[in-house]
Structure formats: structure tokens, C-alpha cells
Amino acid sequence: MKLTKFLKWFALCLGVAVFASSAFADENLFGYVKGSETLPKGAWELYEVTTLRSGKGRGDYTAWNLEAEAEYGVTHRLSATGGLNFQSIDTKGLVIDGYLPGDKEYGPKLSGMEAALKYNFLAPAKDNIGLSGTLGLDYAWLDPHSGRKKDTASLETGLQLQKYFMEGQLIWVWNAATEGTYAVRGEIDDLPTDFEWTTNPEVELEFKLGTGLSYRFAPNWFIGAETLYETEFETEVGQERWSLFAGPSLHYGGSKWWATLTWFPQVAGGGEEYADQSISNLHLIEKTKQEVRLKVGFNF
């Protein structure tokens, strides 16, 4: 996988996605946690979300994920979002029984699609606090961890709270979400001896809690911090993993576009570990040591 090749795909996806028409209400101040605001009726916004995930404590592991999304304001309270997902992966020197069957490398591939609805019950600029609910449906055919064939269908429900302080100079958000996933792995030939790779259907249930604070330190510029806790339960193993990520975010918002950059290291984690894992206080099977995310939004 070459970075230049990935950037070419990024530019291509951006060009294809610019079909969307102006508001600035759903500006994303954070990389991972979400605010409660929605787009005004009739407004369009295009998002490009690029995430780099790297480091598993052994071997070499680098994965890129790209989301190209368009959001539309159905009403002043209801927004609808649809998008395509792409991924690249480069993993060497690490085999994890049941999860990573061996080295894998490929450039950007279409990996899935998603759709979501967001309804705003309380507006943070008008009411004492903002409150929204989301309903999302994802379908994917590539595993984001191993890069192998895996069909997954996921349904996520979430709540977003948002509060303005100091006349909007300081903004706080809080998220809670539950995601249910039905997954089936594809068969792999020539697996290592005695390697576990079940192709039976699996049911996964994930819970998420996140929060963030963002402060406007100059016109159009915000600096913030966010954290996200995730835990997942699976059919046969019960609680498979949990992780806590936390890091800083830098946001710029202009009249027609905005951008948010987040560095998100894993500060704690647990659950299943791979054999001879040298870092015992992190979950490094499905998660990585750190993530970096760039989100860019365009208003049309």
C-alpha cells in the first residue's frame, strides 16, 4: 500500500461525492464524539473522514479508513446521511489466533456503505441543552481489523447531548450508543496449522460512551479534548474487549467548509489478548495503540 495511491483515491472519492447544495449547523468540532445539532431544511453537507489506525505492539500494522458521506436537512429537526466506506491495510509479522490469519496488504477498496437518521429534540442554541437521537444502519463486506472477507450488518442507536457555556465559546458534548451486529466470516484457504477461524454466524453487541469539551481560542478556531469508551460482547466469549481512547482535537470552521484533526491514543483497554502480548493494559486485537482522524466538511 502506498500513501500516494491512497491520496489519489481520497481525491477521487471527494470528486464523486460532490453531488450535494447552505448552512453550517452540523459543524463537527470533534473527531469521534458528535454534537446534537442538525442541518436546516434543504441544506446539504459533504463529509470526508480519513482515519489512520496503527500499532499492535508486535509486527507492523497500518490501516486507513475513508468515509465519504453526504448529509441532507429533511426538516429543521431531521437530517439524513448516506455514504460509502473504503479501506486499506498493511499488516506484517503478526498472527493472532481467530483474528489475524497472516500478512495482508492492499490499497483502497470499497468496503461498505451506511445510512443514518438524526432527529433533534432540543436545540442547544434555543433551549437550555441540546438533545438528539440517531439511528444508523451499516453493511460491510471487509473486516476492518484483518482485512479479510467478512459480511456484517449493524444497527446503531445513539443519543447526543450538547451544552453551550460562555456564550458559545466553550462547548460540551456527551454521547451514548448501542450497536448490534450480525457477522459472517469468509472461508480462507491454507490457514496455519491449528488456526481457529470460525465461519459460523456471530452476533456482537457494542456499547459506547463518549464526551468532549471544545474551546474557541480565536475566531473560527477551536481546541478541545475528547474521550471514548467502547466495550463489545460476542456470542461465545461474552465480553470480548473494552477500550478507552482520549486525545486532543483542533478545529477550524469557515463560512463554506470546516476541518477537524484528532489524535486519539488508547490509554487503557482489556479483554482478550493475543499470545505473548507485551502490553497488558491495552486491547490490541481489534484496536490499535493509536488513531489519527481528519474530518473535512463542505457546505453547498
Beta strands, then each sheet from edge to edge (+ up, - down):
strand 1: 44-54
strand 2: 60-73
strand 3: 78-92
strand 4: 104-122
strand 5: 130-142
strand 6: 149-165
strand 7: 170-185
strand 8: 202-218
strand 9: 221-234
strand 10: 238-253
strand 11: 257-271
strand 12: 290-299
sheet 1: 1+ 2- 3+ 4- 5+ 6- 7+ 8- 9+ 10- 11+ 12- 1+
end
